[in-house]
Amino acid sequence: MIFEQYYLGHRAHASYLIGDPESGEAAVVDPQRDVGRYIDTAEEEGVAVRHVLLTHVHSEFVTGHIELRERTDAVLYLGAAARADYEFVPLADGDRIELGSLRLGILETPGHTPESICVAVYLNAITPRPRALLTGGTLLIDGVGRPDPAAAEGYRLKELAGKLHDSLRERILPLPEETTVYPGRGPAGGNDLVGERFADLDDLKETNPGLRPISREAFIRRVTADVGPPPPYRSFIAAMNRREHVPLDASLRRGHRAIALEEVLNLQAAGATVVDVRTPDAFAAGHLAGSFFAGLEGDTAGWTGCLLGPNTPLVLRAEAGEEREAALRLGRIGFDHVVGYFGRDGGAPERSRAYARLGAEDLARALASSTPPLILDVRRADEPAGPFENALTLPLAELPRRMDEIPPQGPVVAVSDTGYRSTIAVSLLRAAGRGTATDLAGGLAAWNERGETRR
Protein backbone atom coordinates (compact mmCIF):
# COMPACT_ATOMS: atom_id res chain seq x y z
CA MET A 1 0.00 0.00 0.00
CA ILE A 2 1.10 3.55 -0.75
CA PHE A 3 0.06 5.96 2.00
CA GLU A 4 1.30 9.56 2.09
CA GLN A 5 0.32 12.38 4.41
CA TYR A 6 1.00 15.93 3.23
CA TYR A 7 0.93 18.83 5.68
CA LEU A 8 0.56 22.48 4.72
CA GLY A 9 1.68 24.46 7.74
CA HIS A 10 0.23 27.90 7.05
CA ARG A 11 -3.24 26.45 6.66
CA ALA A 12 -2.77 23.59 9.17
CA HIS A 13 -4.11 21.32 6.43
CA ALA A 14 -3.41 17.61 6.10
CA SER A 15 -4.20 15.71 2.91
CA TYR A 16 -3.59 12.14 1.83
CA LEU A 17 -2.75 9.91 -1.11
CA ILE A 18 -3.60 6.19 -0.90
CA GLY A 19 -2.55 3.88 -3.69
CA ASP A 20 -2.33 0.23 -4.70
CA PRO A 21 0.83 -0.50 -6.75
CA GLU A 22 -0.57 -3.73 -8.22
CA SER A 23 -3.69 -2.19 -9.74
CA GLY A 24 -2.02 1.16 -10.40
CA GLU A 25 -4.91 3.12 -8.85
CA ALA A 26 -4.76 5.87 -6.25
CA ALA A 27 -7.12 8.14 -4.37
CA VAL A 28 -6.47 11.58 -2.91
CA VAL A 29 -8.39 12.81 0.13
CA ASP A 30 -8.88 16.55 0.82
CA PRO A 31 -6.22 17.82 -1.62
CA GLN A 32 -4.73 21.28 -1.33
CA ARG A 33 -5.34 23.52 -4.32
CA ASP A 34 -1.80 23.34 -5.73
CA VAL A 35 -1.91 19.67 -6.66
CA GLY A 36 1.56 19.10 -8.10
CA ARG A 37 2.75 17.11 -5.10
CA TYR A 38 0.06 14.44 -5.64
CA ILE A 39 0.84 14.20 -9.35
CA ASP A 40 4.54 13.86 -8.57
CA THR A 41 3.99 11.13 -5.96
CA ALA A 42 1.68 9.20 -8.25
CA GLU A 43 4.23 9.29 -11.07
CA GLU A 44 7.06 8.23 -8.76
CA GLU A 45 5.01 5.32 -7.42
CA GLY A 46 3.65 4.24 -10.80
CA VAL A 47 -0.02 4.83 -9.98
CA ALA A 48 -2.73 7.06 -11.42
CA VAL A 49 -5.08 9.26 -9.39
CA ARG A 50 -8.55 7.94 -10.22
CA HIS A 51 -10.55 9.11 -7.19
CA VAL A 52 -10.69 12.41 -5.27
CA LEU A 53 -12.62 12.48 -2.00
CA LEU A 54 -13.60 15.49 0.08
CA THR A 55 -14.45 14.67 3.69
CA HIS A 56 -16.58 17.83 3.78
CA VAL A 57 -17.02 21.20 2.13
CA HIS A 58 -14.06 23.08 3.56
CA SER A 59 -14.20 26.75 4.50
CA GLU A 60 -10.59 27.32 5.62
CA PHE A 61 -9.04 26.78 2.17
CA VAL A 62 -9.99 26.00 -1.40
CA THR A 63 -9.48 22.32 -2.07
CA GLY A 64 -7.79 20.98 -5.20
CA HIS A 65 -10.58 18.70 -6.41
CA ILE A 66 -11.25 20.78 -9.53
CA GLU A 67 -7.53 20.96 -10.33
CA LEU A 68 -7.03 17.19 -9.92
CA ARG A 69 -10.10 16.40 -11.98
CA GLU A 70 -8.81 18.60 -14.79
CA ARG A 71 -5.32 17.07 -14.71
CA THR A 72 -6.17 13.40 -14.13
CA ASP A 73 -9.84 12.95 -15.13
CA ALA A 74 -10.46 11.57 -11.64
CA VAL A 75 -13.96 11.00 -10.26
CA LEU A 76 -15.02 13.37 -7.44
CA TYR A 77 -16.76 12.16 -4.28
CA LEU A 78 -18.50 13.99 -1.43
CA GLY A 79 -20.79 12.97 1.40
CA ALA A 80 -24.35 12.19 0.39
CA ALA A 81 -25.68 15.33 2.12
CA ALA A 82 -23.35 17.65 0.16
CA ARG A 83 -24.50 20.31 -2.28
CA ALA A 84 -22.33 21.24 -5.26
CA ASP A 85 -22.91 22.39 -8.83
CA TYR A 86 -20.29 20.06 -10.35
CA GLU A 87 -20.75 16.36 -10.92
CA PHE A 88 -19.78 14.14 -7.99
CA VAL A 89 -20.56 10.70 -6.61
CA PRO A 90 -22.45 10.94 -3.29
CA LEU A 91 -21.07 8.68 -0.57
CA ALA A 92 -23.37 7.23 2.07
CA ASP A 93 -22.66 5.22 5.18
CA GLY A 94 -21.25 1.81 4.29
CA ASP A 95 -20.26 2.70 0.74
CA ARG A 96 -16.86 1.53 -0.44
CA ILE A 97 -14.28 2.35 -3.08
CA GLU A 98 -12.00 -0.44 -4.28
CA LEU A 99 -8.38 0.33 -5.17
CA GLY A 100 -7.24 -3.07 -6.35
CA SER A 101 -6.76 -5.04 -3.14
CA LEU A 102 -7.34 -1.98 -0.96
CA ARG A 103 -10.73 -0.81 0.24
CA LEU A 104 -11.91 2.60 1.35
CA GLY A 105 -14.98 2.41 3.58
CA ILE A 106 -17.25 5.40 4.21
CA LEU A 107 -18.63 6.50 7.57
CA GLU A 108 -21.16 9.31 7.53
CA THR A 109 -20.18 11.58 10.44
CA PRO A 110 -22.22 14.81 10.31
CA GLY A 111 -21.51 17.50 12.86
CA HIS A 112 -18.54 19.58 11.81
CA THR A 113 -20.59 20.12 8.65
CA PRO A 114 -23.82 18.39 7.60
CA GLU A 115 -22.12 16.31 4.87
CA SER A 116 -18.97 15.29 6.79
CA ILE A 117 -17.65 11.79 6.21
CA CYS A 118 -14.68 9.80 7.47
CA VAL A 119 -12.72 7.40 5.27
CA ALA A 120 -11.60 4.05 6.68
CA VAL A 121 -8.63 2.39 4.94
CA TYR A 122 -8.61 -1.42 4.80
CA LEU A 123 -5.59 -3.38 3.62
CA ASN A 124 -7.77 -5.76 1.64
CA ALA A 125 -11.34 -6.13 0.52
CA ILE A 126 -12.41 -8.61 3.20
CA THR A 127 -10.68 -7.61 6.44
CA PRO A 128 -13.16 -6.17 8.98
CA ARG A 129 -10.58 -4.03 10.81
CA PRO A 130 -9.44 -0.74 9.28
CA ARG A 131 -5.77 0.14 9.25
CA ALA A 132 -6.40 3.90 9.29
CA LEU A 133 -9.24 6.40 9.59
CA LEU A 134 -9.11 9.74 7.78
CA THR A 135 -11.32 11.98 9.90
CA GLY A 136 -11.29 15.28 7.98
CA GLY A 137 -12.64 17.97 10.30
CA THR A 138 -14.62 15.62 12.54
CA LEU A 139 -11.93 14.38 14.95
CA LEU A 140 -8.60 16.14 15.48
CA ILE A 141 -5.64 15.01 17.56
CA ASP A 142 -6.30 17.39 20.44
CA GLY A 143 -10.00 18.07 20.04
CA VAL A 144 -12.92 17.89 17.65
CA GLY A 145 -13.90 19.98 14.67
CA ARG A 146 -16.56 22.24 16.07
CA PRO A 147 -19.67 23.05 14.03
CA ASP A 148 -18.59 25.23 11.13
CA PRO A 149 -21.13 28.01 10.55
CA ALA A 150 -19.40 29.08 7.33
CA ALA A 151 -19.76 25.70 5.64
CA ALA A 152 -23.13 24.76 7.15
CA GLU A 153 -25.41 27.59 6.11
CA GLY A 154 -29.01 27.11 7.19
CA TYR A 155 -28.23 24.77 10.09
CA ARG A 156 -28.43 25.56 13.79
CA LEU A 157 -25.14 25.20 15.63
CA LYS A 158 -26.63 23.19 18.48
CA GLU A 159 -28.25 20.80 16.01
CA LEU A 160 -24.89 20.21 14.34
CA ALA A 161 -23.16 19.85 17.71
CA GLY A 162 -25.61 17.12 18.67
CA LYS A 163 -24.92 15.31 15.41
CA LEU A 164 -21.18 15.63 16.08
CA HIS A 165 -21.62 14.05 19.51
CA ASP A 166 -23.52 11.14 17.98
CA SER A 167 -21.03 10.68 15.12
CA LEU A 168 -18.09 10.45 17.52
CA ARG A 169 -19.81 8.07 19.92
CA GLU A 170 -21.69 5.90 17.46
CA ARG A 171 -19.43 5.81 14.39
CA ILE A 172 -15.82 6.40 15.52
CA LEU A 173 -15.40 5.25 19.13
CA PRO A 174 -16.63 1.68 18.38
CA LEU A 175 -13.78 1.16 15.88
CA PRO A 176 -10.83 -1.05 16.90
CA GLU A 177 -8.54 0.76 19.32
CA GLU A 178 -5.47 0.16 17.16
CA THR A 179 -7.01 2.16 14.28
CA THR A 180 -4.70 5.06 13.47
CA VAL A 181 -6.52 8.40 13.20
CA TYR A 182 -5.31 10.82 10.52
CA PRO A 183 -7.16 14.16 10.75
CA GLY A 184 -7.50 16.74 8.02
CA ARG A 185 -6.51 19.60 10.29
CA GLY A 186 -3.71 20.52 12.64
CA PRO A 187 -4.22 21.16 16.36
CA ALA A 188 -7.64 22.47 17.37
CA GLY A 189 -6.07 25.45 19.12
CA GLY A 190 -4.71 27.03 15.95
CA ASN A 191 -2.25 26.75 13.11
CA ASP A 192 0.44 25.14 15.23
CA LEU A 193 3.22 23.69 13.09
CA VAL A 194 4.41 21.45 15.93
CA GLY A 195 2.64 18.43 17.34
CA GLU A 196 1.36 15.01 16.45
CA ARG A 197 -0.38 14.64 13.12
CA PHE A 198 -1.77 11.14 13.71
CA ALA A 199 -2.47 8.92 16.70
CA ASP A 200 -4.05 5.58 17.59
CA LEU A 201 -7.68 5.74 18.61
CA ASP A 202 -6.81 4.03 21.91
CA ASP A 203 -4.51 6.92 22.83
CA LEU A 204 -7.05 9.55 21.79
CA LYS A 205 -9.64 8.05 24.11
CA GLU A 206 -7.30 8.96 26.97
CA THR A 207 -6.00 12.34 25.77
CA ASN A 208 -8.61 13.97 23.53
CA PRO A 209 -11.05 16.14 25.54
CA GLY A 210 -13.69 15.78 22.84
CA LEU A 211 -13.93 12.03 23.48
CA ARG A 212 -14.41 12.22 27.24
CA PRO A 213 -17.59 10.61 28.60
CA ILE A 214 -19.83 13.61 29.21
CA SER A 215 -23.53 14.04 28.58
CA ARG A 216 -24.81 15.00 25.18
CA GLU A 217 -26.05 18.33 26.56
CA ALA A 218 -22.69 19.14 28.14
CA PHE A 219 -20.90 18.25 24.90
CA ILE A 220 -23.18 20.58 22.93
CA ARG A 221 -22.52 23.43 25.36
CA ARG A 222 -18.77 22.87 25.19
CA VAL A 223 -18.40 22.77 21.40
CA THR A 224 -20.74 25.71 20.75
CA ALA A 225 -19.19 27.99 23.38
CA ASP A 226 -17.68 31.12 21.83
CA VAL A 227 -18.52 30.09 18.26
CA GLY A 228 -19.06 33.48 16.70
CA PRO A 229 -19.76 34.45 13.12
CA PRO A 230 -16.89 33.38 10.86
CA PRO A 231 -14.83 35.89 8.88
CA PRO A 232 -16.62 36.66 5.60
CA TYR A 233 -13.94 34.95 3.53
CA ARG A 234 -14.78 31.60 5.12
CA SER A 235 -18.27 31.63 3.59
CA PHE A 236 -16.71 32.73 0.32
CA ILE A 237 -14.34 29.73 0.38
CA ALA A 238 -17.14 27.28 1.23
CA ALA A 239 -19.20 28.63 -1.68
CA MET A 240 -16.20 28.37 -4.01
CA ASN A 241 -15.66 24.73 -3.00
CA ARG A 242 -19.25 24.00 -4.00
CA ARG A 243 -19.01 25.39 -7.50
CA GLU A 244 -16.97 25.11 -10.66
CA HIS A 245 -14.13 27.61 -10.73
CA VAL A 246 -11.06 28.51 -12.73
CA PRO A 247 -8.09 26.26 -11.85
CA LEU A 248 -5.27 27.75 -9.79
CA ASP A 249 -2.72 27.86 -12.62
CA ALA A 250 -4.62 30.61 -14.40
CA SER A 251 -4.59 32.74 -11.25
CA LEU A 252 -0.86 32.21 -10.73
CA ARG A 253 -0.08 33.26 -14.30
CA ARG A 254 -1.83 36.58 -13.71
CA GLY A 255 -0.08 37.10 -10.37
CA HIS A 256 3.32 36.44 -11.93
CA ARG A 257 3.01 39.45 -14.26
CA ALA A 258 5.47 42.25 -13.48
CA ILE A 259 3.85 45.67 -13.77
CA ALA A 260 5.30 49.17 -13.83
CA LEU A 261 4.72 51.63 -11.00
CA GLU A 262 2.57 53.87 -13.19
CA GLU A 263 0.16 50.99 -13.77
CA VAL A 264 0.19 50.16 -10.07
CA LEU A 265 -0.88 53.72 -9.26
CA ASN A 266 -3.63 53.54 -11.87
CA LEU A 267 -4.85 50.25 -10.44
CA GLN A 268 -4.87 51.75 -6.94
CA ALA A 269 -6.89 54.69 -8.19
CA ALA A 270 -9.39 52.22 -9.70
CA GLY A 271 -9.85 50.38 -6.37
CA ALA A 272 -7.04 47.81 -6.23
CA THR A 273 -5.17 47.17 -2.98
CA VAL A 274 -1.40 46.76 -2.78
CA VAL A 275 -0.52 43.79 -0.56
CA ASP A 276 3.04 44.17 0.72
CA VAL A 277 4.45 40.73 1.55
CA ARG A 278 7.95 41.78 2.66
CA THR A 279 9.22 41.86 6.26
CA PRO A 280 7.85 44.29 8.86
CA ASP A 281 11.14 46.21 8.86
CA ALA A 282 11.14 46.51 5.06
CA PHE A 283 7.53 47.74 5.11
CA ALA A 284 8.33 50.37 7.74
CA ALA A 285 11.41 51.52 5.83
CA GLY A 286 9.34 52.38 2.77
CA HIS A 287 6.06 51.35 1.16
CA LEU A 288 3.53 52.69 -1.29
CA ALA A 289 0.88 54.84 0.39
CA GLY A 290 -2.29 52.90 1.14
CA SER A 291 -0.57 49.49 1.13
CA PHE A 292 -1.80 46.60 3.25
CA PHE A 293 0.91 44.60 4.99
CA ALA A 294 0.71 40.78 5.04
CA GLY A 295 4.30 39.53 5.12
CA LEU A 296 5.28 36.05 4.07
CA GLU A 297 6.86 35.35 7.46
CA GLY A 298 3.32 35.04 8.87
CA ASP A 299 -0.17 34.07 7.76
CA THR A 300 -0.35 36.10 4.57
CA ALA A 301 -3.50 34.42 3.30
CA GLY A 302 -5.37 34.30 6.59
CA TRP A 303 -4.99 38.00 7.37
CA THR A 304 -5.59 39.09 3.80
CA GLY A 305 -8.74 36.99 3.77
CA CYS A 306 -9.87 38.34 7.12
CA LEU A 307 -9.31 42.02 6.39
CA LEU A 308 -9.78 42.48 2.63
CA GLY A 309 -12.69 41.62 0.36
CA PRO A 310 -12.37 38.44 -1.73
CA ASN A 311 -13.14 40.23 -5.00
CA THR A 312 -10.80 43.19 -4.51
CA PRO A 313 -8.11 43.37 -7.22
CA LEU A 314 -4.71 42.87 -5.57
CA VAL A 315 -1.23 44.01 -6.56
CA LEU A 316 1.70 42.34 -4.80
CA ARG A 317 4.72 44.24 -3.49
CA ALA A 318 7.32 41.53 -3.15
CA GLU A 319 11.03 40.93 -3.03
CA ALA A 320 12.46 39.29 -6.15
CA GLY A 321 11.28 35.69 -6.45
CA GLU A 322 8.67 35.89 -3.67
CA GLU A 323 5.72 36.98 -5.79
CA ARG A 324 4.78 33.43 -6.80
CA GLU A 325 4.68 32.18 -3.22
CA ALA A 326 2.50 35.15 -2.27
CA ALA A 327 0.08 34.56 -5.15
CA LEU A 328 0.01 30.85 -4.32
CA ARG A 329 -0.93 31.46 -0.70
CA LEU A 330 -3.71 33.81 -1.72
CA GLY A 331 -4.91 31.34 -4.33
CA ARG A 332 -5.24 28.68 -1.64
CA ILE A 333 -8.05 30.74 -0.10
CA GLY A 334 -9.60 31.61 -3.45
CA PHE A 335 -8.24 35.16 -3.69
CA ASP A 336 -7.63 34.83 -7.41
CA HIS A 337 -7.75 38.54 -8.26
CA VAL A 338 -4.00 39.15 -8.12
CA VAL A 339 -3.31 41.24 -11.20
CA GLY A 340 0.48 41.44 -10.95
CA TYR A 341 3.42 42.44 -8.80
CA PHE A 342 6.11 45.08 -8.54
CA GLY A 343 9.42 45.16 -6.76
CA ARG A 344 10.22 48.85 -6.35
CA ASP A 345 8.23 51.98 -5.58
CA GLY A 346 10.89 54.48 -6.60
CA GLY A 347 9.93 57.08 -9.13
CA ALA A 348 6.93 58.38 -7.18
CA PRO A 349 8.42 59.87 -3.99
CA GLU A 350 5.19 61.67 -3.22
CA ARG A 351 3.50 58.27 -2.83
CA SER A 352 6.22 56.66 -0.69
CA ARG A 353 5.68 56.34 3.04
CA ALA A 354 7.95 55.30 5.91
CA TYR A 355 7.86 55.29 9.70
CA ALA A 356 10.19 54.46 12.56
CA ARG A 357 9.33 51.33 14.51
CA LEU A 358 10.03 51.63 18.24
CA GLY A 359 12.41 49.33 20.05
CA ALA A 360 11.62 48.27 23.61
CA GLU A 361 13.85 50.97 25.14
CA ASP A 362 12.37 53.60 22.81
CA LEU A 363 8.87 52.67 23.92
CA ALA A 364 9.86 52.69 27.60
CA ARG A 365 11.16 56.26 27.25
CA ALA A 366 8.05 57.34 25.36
CA LEU A 367 5.77 55.90 28.04
CA ALA A 368 7.74 57.74 30.75
CA SER A 369 7.43 61.07 28.95
CA SER A 370 4.88 63.79 29.63
CA THR A 371 2.95 62.84 26.49
CA PRO A 372 2.91 59.04 26.43
CA PRO A 373 1.48 57.28 23.35
CA LEU A 374 -1.66 55.20 23.35
CA ILE A 375 -0.81 51.50 23.42
CA LEU A 376 -3.06 49.60 21.01
CA ASP A 377 -2.95 45.88 21.83
CA VAL A 378 -4.15 44.05 18.70
CA ARG A 379 -3.92 40.54 20.11
CA ARG A 380 -7.04 38.41 20.65
CA ALA A 381 -9.03 38.86 23.83
CA ASP A 382 -8.23 35.29 24.90
CA GLU A 383 -4.46 35.86 24.86
CA PRO A 384 -2.61 36.63 28.14
CA ALA A 385 -2.96 40.16 29.43
CA GLY A 386 -0.25 42.54 28.31
CA PRO A 387 2.11 44.50 30.56
CA PHE A 388 0.89 47.99 29.65
CA GLU A 389 -1.48 49.95 31.84
CA ASN A 390 -4.36 51.73 30.14
CA ALA A 391 -3.76 49.90 26.86
CA LEU A 392 -6.64 49.79 24.42
CA THR A 393 -7.31 46.17 23.54
CA LEU A 394 -8.73 45.89 20.04
CA PRO A 395 -8.22 42.54 18.28
CA LEU A 396 -6.75 42.94 14.80
CA ALA A 397 -9.63 41.14 13.11
CA GLU A 398 -12.01 43.80 14.49
CA LEU A 399 -9.84 46.84 13.80
CA PRO A 400 -11.39 48.02 10.50
CA ARG A 401 -14.90 48.25 11.94
CA ARG A 402 -13.84 49.62 15.34
CA MET A 403 -11.26 52.19 14.29
CA ASP A 404 -13.40 55.05 15.57
CA GLU A 405 -12.72 53.79 19.12
CA ILE A 406 -9.12 54.98 18.76
CA PRO A 407 -8.70 58.65 19.79
CA PRO A 408 -8.08 60.71 16.64
CA GLN A 409 -5.29 62.79 18.18
CA GLY A 410 -1.92 61.75 19.58
CA PRO A 411 0.59 59.01 18.83
CA VAL A 412 -0.50 55.36 18.71
CA VAL A 413 1.82 52.37 19.19
CA ALA A 414 0.42 49.00 18.15
CA VAL A 415 1.70 45.91 19.97
CA SER A 416 1.36 42.18 19.32
CA ASP A 417 3.29 39.09 20.35
CA THR A 418 6.09 39.30 17.75
CA GLY A 419 5.43 42.51 15.83
CA TYR A 420 3.78 40.86 12.83
CA ARG A 421 0.15 41.62 13.63
CA SER A 422 1.06 45.07 14.89
CA THR A 423 2.59 45.86 11.47
CA ILE A 424 -0.70 44.85 9.83
CA ALA A 425 -2.47 47.18 12.24
CA VAL A 426 -0.14 50.06 11.36
CA SER A 427 -0.78 49.48 7.65
CA LEU A 428 -4.53 49.73 8.27
CA LEU A 429 -4.23 52.77 10.50
CA ARG A 430 -1.97 54.66 8.12
CA ALA A 431 -4.13 53.80 5.11
CA ALA A 432 -7.05 55.28 7.07
CA GLY A 433 -5.16 58.53 7.66
CA ARG A 434 -3.67 57.83 11.10
CA GLY A 435 -0.23 58.99 10.03
CA THR A 436 1.35 58.94 13.51
CA ALA A 437 0.78 55.23 14.07
CA THR A 438 3.78 53.00 14.64
CA ASP A 439 4.45 49.73 16.45
CA LEU A 440 6.75 47.90 18.84
CA ALA A 441 9.41 46.11 16.81
CA GLY A 442 9.69 42.51 17.98
CA GLY A 443 6.45 42.80 19.92
CA LEU A 444 5.95 41.66 23.49
CA ALA A 445 8.75 39.15 23.02
CA ALA A 446 11.20 42.07 22.70
CA TRP A 447 9.57 43.94 25.59
CA ASN A 448 9.80 40.92 27.89
CA GLU A 449 13.40 40.31 26.84
CA ARG A 450 14.17 43.88 27.85
CA GLY A 451 12.69 43.20 31.27
CA GLU A 452 14.82 40.09 31.69
CA THR A 453 17.96 41.99 30.67
CA ARG A 454 17.33 44.77 33.23
CA ARG A 455 16.93 42.41 36.18
N, C-alpha and C positions, 0 to 999 in steps of 0.2 A: 504494500500500500504506500502511496505517496501522500504525505500529510504535511502541509506547510502553513504556519501561522505568520501573518505579516502584520506589523504594528506601525501605525502612523502616529508619532508622538504628539504633534501639535493638535490633532483632533482626538487623541486617545481612542483610536479606532483600530480594532482588530478584524482582520478578514482571513479567509482560509481557502486553500486549494486542496482538494481530495482527488486522487487519481488511482486508476488501476493499470499498471504497466502492461498486463497481458491483453486486456481489451483495447487499450489505447485511449480510454475515455477519462475525462476529468470534469469535476464540478467546482465552481467557485461560489463561495458564500459571502455575501455582504461586501462586494468589491469596492475599493476606493475608486475615485473617478479616473485617475491616471492609471490605466490598466496594463501598462507595459510589463510590470513585474510578473503578472500572471502569464502573459504571453511568453515571456522569457523562460519561466519555470517549466511551462508545458513543453516548449521546444527542447529544453535541456533534458527533460525526462521522457521525451518521446510519446507524449499524450496530447490529445486535442480537447479543448474546453467545449463541452457539448451542453452543459447545464449551468445556469446562473440562478442562484436562489437568494432572495431577500428575506431575512427573518422578520422584517417589518418595514413599514414606510418610515425611513429615517428622517429626522429633522435637524440633526447636528451637522450633516454633510450630505452632499450629492453623491449618490452611489454610482458605480461604473457599469450598471447593467446595460444601459443603452450603448455605451462604448464597446463593451464585450460582445454584445449582440451584433453590432455593426462589423466588428473585426473577425468574429469566429462563426457567426450564424448560429450561436447557441440559443437554446430554448430558455425563456424566462419563467420563473416560478415565484409566486407569492402566496401567503396564506389565503384561505378560501374567503375570508371576510374582507379582503383588500379591495380597494377601488383604484383603478388606473385606466388611462385611455389608450394604452398600448396593449398588444396581445400578450397574455401570460397564461400559464397553466395554474389554476387554483389548487392549493394543497390543503387537504383536510386531514383530520386526525387518523392515523393509521396508514396513510398513503406511503408509498415507497418509490424510490428511484434506484434502479439497478445500474451499477458501474462495473460491468463484468462480474467478478466474484464479490465485489463490495455491495453493500446495501445502505442507502440512506433512508431512515425512517422518520416520519413526521409526527410531531406532537403539537397539537394546537394549544397555545399557552397565552390566551388574551390577558391583558392587564396593563403592560407597559403601553401598548397600543391595542386596538380591538383585533387586529389581524395578526398579532405576533405568533410566531411558531418557533419551535426548537427543532434542531436536526440531529438525530442520533446516528452515529456511524458504526456500522456492524462490519466485522472483518469478512463475513461471508453471508450468503443469502439465507442461511437456515439458523445461525446461532441466535439464541434469544437474549443475549447479554451484549449491550452496546459497548464498544471500546471508548467512545467519546461522545460528548453531547455539546453541540454548538448552541449556546443559549441566547445569542443576539443581545437584546436589551432587557431580557426578562430577569436573568440571574447574573450578577457580577461577582467578582471575587470577594469584595468586602461589603456587599449590600445587594440591593435589588434595583432594577430599573423602575423608578417611580412612574406613575401615570404621566404620559407626555401630552399636555394640552395642545401642543402645536401640531402633533401628528394625529390627534384623535378628535378632530372637530366634531361637535354635535354630541359628544358623550360627557356625562357627568364624571368628575374625578373620583368621587366615592364609589360610583358603580364600577369604574375601571379598577380601582384599588381592591374591591371585593373579588373581582375576577382574577387579579394578580395573586391574591391570597390563595384562591382555589387552585390556580394553575400550579403554583409552587408545591402545595400540599398534595394535590391529587395526581399531578402529571410528572413532577420532577423528583420529589422526595422518595417515592416508591422505587425508583431505579436502583440497580445494584450499587453498593457503596463504593466499589472500585472504579465506577464510571468517572472519567476525567472530564471536568467541565471547562469548556473554552468559551468565554464570553465574547461579545462583540464590542465591548467598551472597556476602557481602563478603569481605575478605581472610582468608586461612586462619589468620592469627595472632590473630584476635579481631574484636570488633565495632568495627573502625576505621571512622570516618565519612569518612575522607579516602582517596583513592586511586582508581585506575582501576576502572571498573565494566564495561568491555568492552575487548577487544583482538583484533587479527587473529591467527589461528593461527600465521602465520609469525613474528610477534614472540614469541609464547608459547614456541615451540620454542627460542628463544634465552634467554629469561628465566625460564621456569617450572621450578623444580627438579624437579617431578614428571614432567616430560617428558624429562629427561636420559637419555641412553642408558646405563643400568646394567642389570645382570642381573636376571632375575625374582626371584631369591632376595634380592638386595640391596634391591630395591624393596619386597618384602614386609617385610623387617626394618625398613626406614625408616618405612613408613606404619603399622606396628603398634607401634612404639616408644612407650612411655609412654601407651598407650591403656588407661586404667583404666575401672572401672565408671562408667557415666554417673550423674548425679544422678537420683534416683527420678522426678522430674517429667518427665524426657525419655521414659521408658517410658510414663508416663501420657499424654503428648501423642501419642506414636506410636499407642497404643491408641485414643485419641479420634479420630485421623485415619482409623482403619480402621472406625469404626462411625457409625451415625446418632447425631446429638446435637442438642440444642436450639440453634437459631440464636442468634447473638451478641446480637441486639436484645433478646431476653427477659432476658438477663443484665444488660445495661446499664440496662434499666428498673428492675430490682431495686436495682442499685448506686446509682441516682440518687435513692433515697428518703432524705429527711432524717429522722433519728431523734433522739429526745430522749436526754439523758444517762442518765436512769434506765433506759431500754431498753438502752442500750449496756452499762451495768453488769450488767444481767440477762443479756444475751447473753454477756458475758465469763464470768460465773459458770456459764453453761451450756456453756462450751468454745470460744466464739468468740475470735478474735485481732484486736486492733486494729492495723491497718497504718497507720502515720503517714507520710504522703507529703510532708510539708513539708520545709523546709531543715534541715540539721544544727543550725544555731544555734537555729532555732525549736523543734526537738525538745528540745535541751538546756535551753532557757529554761522549758519546761513541757510535760509530756505525761502522759497517763493511765497509771497504774501498770500494768506488764505489757505495754506497747505494743511492737510490733516496728517499727523504723524501716526505710523503703525509699523515700527521697525521690525525687521526680520529676526531680531534676537528674541522676540516675544511672539504673542499670538496675533500675528498680522491679520489673519482672516477673521478670527473671532471678534476682535475689536472693530474692524472695519464693518463687519456684518451688524454688530450691535449699534453702531453710531452713525452709519451712513445708509441711505436708501439703496435697495438692491438694484434699482434701474438707473441709478445715477452714473453717467459716463465718468470713467476714472482715467487719470493720467498718472503713471508711476514716475517718481523721482528716485532713481536707484543708482548705486555704484555699478561700475562696469561689470557685467556678467551676472548681476543679481536680479535683473528684471524678469527673467523667465521663472525663477523660483517664486517671486512675488506674484506674478500672474497665475502661476500654478496654484498657490495657496488660495487665492481669491476664487479661482475656478472650482476648487473643491467645495466651496459653499454656494456655487452658482452665480457668483458675481462675474458675469461674462462680459461686462461692458467696459473692459479695459481697452482703450483706443490707442495706446502707445506709451512710450517712456522717453525720458530725457535724462541726461547725466549732468548737465551744468545749467545754472541759472544766471550766468554772467551775460552781460549785454543789455540788461534791464535793471540797473542799480536802483531805480525808483521802486521796483517791485521786490527787492531783496530785503529780508528781515533777519535780525539776529538778536540774541539776548544772552545775558550772562547767567549761567546756572550758579547756584550758591553751593559752596562746600559746607560741611558741618560747622566749621569754625566761623565762616561768614554768616551763617544763619544764627548762630549763637550770639554774635555781636549785634546783628540786626534786632534780635528779640530783646536784647538788653538796652537798646537805644530808647530815646524818648518817643520815637514814632515806629513802634514795632509793626511788622507786616501781619496781615491776616494769614494764618495757617489753614490751608484747605486740604483736608485729609480725604483723598479720593478712593481709599480702600473700602471694601464692603463692610456693612454694619456688623457682620458676624466675625470679623477679624479682631485680634486683640487690640485693646485700647492703646492709642498712641501716647507719647510722652509729653505732648504739648497742651498746656492749659488754654482754654478758650478757643480751641481749634474748631473750625466748622467742618463737620463730617458730612460729606456729600459724595456718595458712591459714584464712580466714574460713569457707570451705565446710565445714571439718572441726571448727569450734569447738563446735557443740552436742554432738557425741559425744566430744570430748576436753577438755571443760571441767574435768574432775577433775585435769588436768595443771597447772592454774593454782593456785598456793598459796592456801589459803583466807583467809589473813590478810594485811593490808597493802594499800596502795594499788596500783592497776593503771592504767596509761595505755596505751590502744590506739593504734597508729599505722598509717597506710596512706599511699598516695601523695598523696591530696588531702584526706583527712579524711572521705570518704564511707563507705568500708568500715569505718573505725574507729568511726563512729557506729552502724552496724549492729551491730558487735561490742558496743559499750556497751549497746545496747538488749537484746541477748541476755543479757549478763552481769547487768544490773540486773534483768531479768525472772526470772533464776535466783537472785536474792538477793545478788548481789555489789554491794552498794550503794555501795562506794567507787570503782567503776570510772569513769573518765573517758577523754578522748582528746585528741590533739594537734590543735587547730584548724588547718585548712589542710594538715595532714599533712606529709610529708617535703619537699614543695615549700616550705612555710613555714619549716621547719627549715633547709633548704639556703639559702634567701634570707637567713636570719639570718646564716649563715656568711659569705655574700658581703658583707653589709653590714659585718661586723666586721673584714674584712680591710683 
